[in-house]
Amino acid sequence: MQSENNMAIEDNLDPHDWESMRELGHAMLDDMLDYLQGIRQQPAWQPIPPEAKAHFTSPVPWEAQDPGAIYQEFKRFVMPYPLGNTHPRFWGWLFGTGTVMGMYAEMLAAGMNTNGGDLDNHSAIHVETQVVNWLKEILGFPASASGLLTNGCSASNLNGLAVARFARAPWDLRQEGLQGDHPRLVLYASTEAHSSIRKAVELLGLGSEALRSIEVDAQYRIDLAALEAAIQHDRKDGLQPFCVVGSAGTVNTGAFDDLNALADLCKSQDLWLHVDGAFGAWAVLAPSLSHLASGLERADSLAFDLHKWMYMPYELGCVLVRDEGQHRHAFSYTPPYLAGSHSGRGLTGGDLPWFTDKTYELSRGFRALKAWMSLKEHGLSKYARLIEQNVQQAQYLAELIEADPGLELMAPAPLNVVCFRSVQPGLDEPALELLNQKILLALQEQGIAVLSSTRLAGRFALRVGNTNHRTRRADFDLLVREVKRLGDRLLRDLSD
Ligand SMILES: *Cc1c(COP(=O)(O)O)cnc(C)c1O
């Protein structure tokens, strides 16, 4: 009697009715598989109607609600209005498209609910270590290099630049910080470098002025002469250059800096080379593209994503650091309550390095499982073919654009990023910009395709970034047709 009373008082969060929860889970899985299987029939995007938005202003739920009812709410208000990036005609920014097996891995990892930060005598640490080892091998890093999975390339850039800063400051920066009487640390990247580089520099306390923006050539690659001159100039001024950031695939046009030249320069100038290869690093997989990424393997640190061009579900990035000691030196700090034994016994006695020694995070999810399962499911050769396919599709689009007098290719497209616009005789620059902005919106709002935009040499451009494994060439035929149709129609509206 006593114990029954206790059972009533001591509640928990497991299902009260496992059987109906099991049914609900199966229904969710079936619905999601139906959705992904039929994704091509869905609009590429649709706006959230005001009624649906209003749904998200309901009060804090103090009382329990039925799981089935919550799922119905999801189906009505959440599911129908996704970002759209699983759709075959989503090419805005650089988005990942995800896979079914990746989704399963997410579910399994969530079920295990393990913590991949510290404590090394459990399977997740071995899975992540193996994934990082595979990635080192694929990207040409030595087996002795260090690395960890992150939530994305922004975090990877921050991690890599933090290591660079600690490794290259000629004083004990972990202890003294930037507050002492020291020369100012400065670093270099092209004007085309990703915004996450500047954010990282600001977060690291260096100040965005410390990030020297170096101009690019006609191919949007960093201008090496200008870079050298800037380094010399800063040294003369008594500043402390410590790092160059190379881009392997810029977000605007997919350009690659000359990474071998940067590696040579960094060697002769005693600077750290960090490479941001968010999506472009994966060019190494495709025989016809790998020359672009040559030199990548010489970086001191390399940041890249697996949720963009390796098509794995969000969130998943990686940072590799050539020198494991320097990686640890930047982050390792072990208070007594976290100490491990490396005795081979017990949960803290494993033989692997702790990932928490390589990042500021302590608790970390089991991101590695989706990478491990995905790489096995498809095999690297399949990824190589798909990456090649995406680039060939982008080249195909560029050819369609160049063959059409009503369209203008606005930058070289060496990889999977294509910038273009609709041109109409007699329109000046402001009118062209307005027209193309309207085309961009119409494509999105009519659910035809999602593109993003950028500005190249001050001119507005429609931008396609193709990291989509569901795209077919015919989707680009359709895109060109629709851009032209919308262009003609909107031109009539503009002149009315
Ligand atoms: C997307 C991107 C990033 C940032 O990566 P996240 O995974 O979005 O954090 C950094 N650099 C480049 C070149 C990118 O394309």
The ligand as a Gaussian input file, in Angstrom:
#p B3LYP/6-31G(d) Opt

LIG

0 1
 C       27.454000      28.626000     -44.818000
 C       28.851000      29.111000     -44.747000
 C       29.460000      29.356000     -43.519000
 C       28.712000      29.209000     -42.219000
 O       28.362000      27.885000     -42.022000
 P       27.105000      27.490000     -41.080000
 O       27.084000      26.024000     -41.161000
 O       25.906000      28.128000     -41.711000
 O       27.380000      28.023000     -39.739000
 C       30.770000      29.764000     -43.507000
 N       31.445000      29.930000     -44.654000
 C       30.891000      29.722000     -45.863000
 C       31.710000      29.926000     -47.104000
 C       29.567000      29.298000     -45.956000
 O       29.005000      29.075000     -47.149000

